[in-house]
Amino acid sequence: MAGLVLKLGPRERVMINGVVIENGDRRTRLNVVTPDANVLRLRDAIHPSDANTPVKRVCYVAQLVLAGEADPEDGKRQLLQGIEQLSQVFTDTESRLRLDAASDAVLADNYYPALKSLRLLLAREARLMERSLAS
């Protein structure tokens, strides 16, 4: 069966196409067979007050689009602008690959892969912020 397989722990929450679903008391496995369904694990969600760094802010925009809380066209524009700004700072090869993947996903209206690529930059951003504070 093609599609996305979600493995949920007890009481874990997930948002699918803007609807929050909470698992029961046991581990479960769901197959999302609808193509292009917007899926977000709430444990991975960024709270608005935590969107306080450049990468987190761009991730948050992708999250809003996934949740159906932002207009996809406005979100696309904001995401592409944010990715362009991040590319001015993240100049190493690996970061560039992540940003290119995120940009390609946004252009194809695939916001979950974009968010996934952007989230991979969070640790690198944290290290850069630590270095700048130490200097």
C-alpha positions as CSV (number, residue, x, y, z in Angstrom):
1,M,0.0,0.0,0.0
2,A,1.5,3.4,-1.0
3,G,1.3,6.4,1.1
4,L,2.5,7.7,4.4
5,V,2.7,5.4,7.4
6,L,2.3,7.1,10.8
7,K,3.4,5.2,13.9
8,L,1.8,6.8,16.9
9,G,2.5,6.3,20.6
10,P,-0.2,6.3,23.2
11,R,-2.0,9.7,23.4
12,E,0.2,11.1,20.6
13,R,-1.5,13.8,18.6
14,V,-1.2,14.4,14.9
15,M,-2.8,17.0,12.6
16,I,-4.0,15.8,9.2
17,N,-5.4,18.4,6.8
18,G,-6.1,20.8,9.7
19,V,-7.8,18.2,11.9
20,V,-6.2,17.2,15.2
21,I,-6.3,13.5,15.9
22,E,-5.3,11.9,19.2
23,N,-4.3,8.3,19.5
24,G,-5.8,6.0,22.2
25,D,-4.0,4.2,25.0
26,R,-2.0,1.8,22.7
27,R,0.6,2.3,20.0
28,T,-1.0,2.3,16.6
29,R,-0.1,2.6,13.0
30,L,-2.1,4.6,10.4
31,N,-1.7,4.5,6.7
32,V,-2.5,7.9,5.1
33,V,-3.3,7.0,1.5
34,T,-4.6,10.3,0.2
35,P,-1.8,11.9,-1.9
36,D,-0.6,15.3,-0.8
37,A,-2.4,15.1,2.6
38,N,-1.0,17.7,5.0
39,V,0.4,15.8,8.1
40,L,2.1,17.3,11.1
41,R,3.0,15.5,14.3
42,L,2.1,17.9,17.1
43,R,5.2,16.9,19.1
44,D,7.3,18.4,16.3
45,A,5.2,21.6,16.0
46,I,6.8,24.9,16.9
47,H,4.8,27.0,19.3
48,P,4.4,30.6,18.1
49,S,6.4,32.0,21.1
50,D,9.2,29.6,20.2
51,A,9.5,30.9,16.6
52,N,12.3,33.2,17.7
53,T,15.1,32.5,15.4
54,P,15.4,32.8,11.6
55,V,15.1,29.1,10.8
56,K,12.3,28.5,13.4
57,R,10.4,31.4,11.8
58,V,10.6,29.9,8.4
59,C,9.7,26.5,9.8
60,Y,6.7,28.1,11.5
61,V,5.4,29.5,8.2
62,A,5.6,26.0,6.6
63,Q,3.8,24.6,9.7
64,L,1.0,27.2,9.3
65,V,0.5,26.3,5.7
66,L,0.4,22.6,6.6
67,A,-2.2,23.3,9.4
68,G,-4.4,25.2,6.9
69,E,-3.9,28.4,9.0
70,A,-2.2,30.3,6.3
71,D,-3.0,31.0,2.7
72,P,-0.8,28.6,0.6
73,E,0.1,31.4,-1.9
74,D,1.1,33.8,0.8
75,G,2.9,31.0,2.6
76,K,4.8,30.1,-0.5
77,R,5.9,33.6,-1.0
78,Q,7.0,34.0,2.6
79,L,8.8,30.6,2.6
80,L,10.7,31.4,-0.6
81,Q,11.8,34.8,0.8
82,G,12.8,33.1,4.1
83,I,14.8,30.4,2.3
84,E,16.5,33.0,0.2
85,Q,17.5,35.0,3.4
86,L,18.7,31.8,5.1
87,S,20.9,31.0,2.0
88,Q,22.8,34.2,2.8
89,V,23.9,32.8,6.1
90,F,24.0,29.0,5.5
91,T,26.7,28.8,2.9
92,D,28.2,25.3,3.5
93,T,27.4,22.5,1.1
94,E,25.1,20.4,3.3
95,S,23.0,23.5,4.3
96,R,22.7,24.5,0.7
97,L,21.4,21.1,-0.2
98,R,18.8,21.3,2.6
99,L,17.8,24.8,1.4
100,D,17.6,23.7,-2.2
101,A,15.4,20.7,-1.2
102,A,13.1,23.0,0.8
103,S,12.9,25.5,-2.0
104,D,12.1,22.7,-4.6
105,A,9.4,21.3,-2.3
106,V,7.8,24.7,-1.7
107,L,7.7,25.4,-5.5
108,A,6.0,22.0,-5.9
109,D,3.5,22.9,-3.1
110,N,4.9,20.0,-1.0
111,Y,5.1,21.8,2.4
112,Y,5.9,18.8,4.6
113,P,9.1,17.9,2.8
114,A,10.0,21.6,2.9
115,L,9.5,21.7,6.7
116,K,11.4,18.5,7.1
117,S,14.4,19.9,5.2
118,L,14.3,23.2,7.1
119,R,14.1,21.4,10.5
120,L,17.4,19.8,9.7
121,L,19.0,23.2,9.9
122,L,17.9,23.9,13.5
123,A,20.9,22.2,15.2
124,R,23.3,24.1,12.9
125,E,21.5,27.4,13.6
126,A,21.8,26.7,17.3
127,R,25.5,26.2,17.0
128,L,25.9,29.4,15.0
129,M,23.9,31.3,17.6
130,E,26.0,29.9,20.4
131,R,29.2,30.9,18.7
132,S,28.0,34.4,18.0
133,L,27.0,34.8,21.7
134,A,30.4,33.5,22.9
135,S,32.2,36.0,20.7
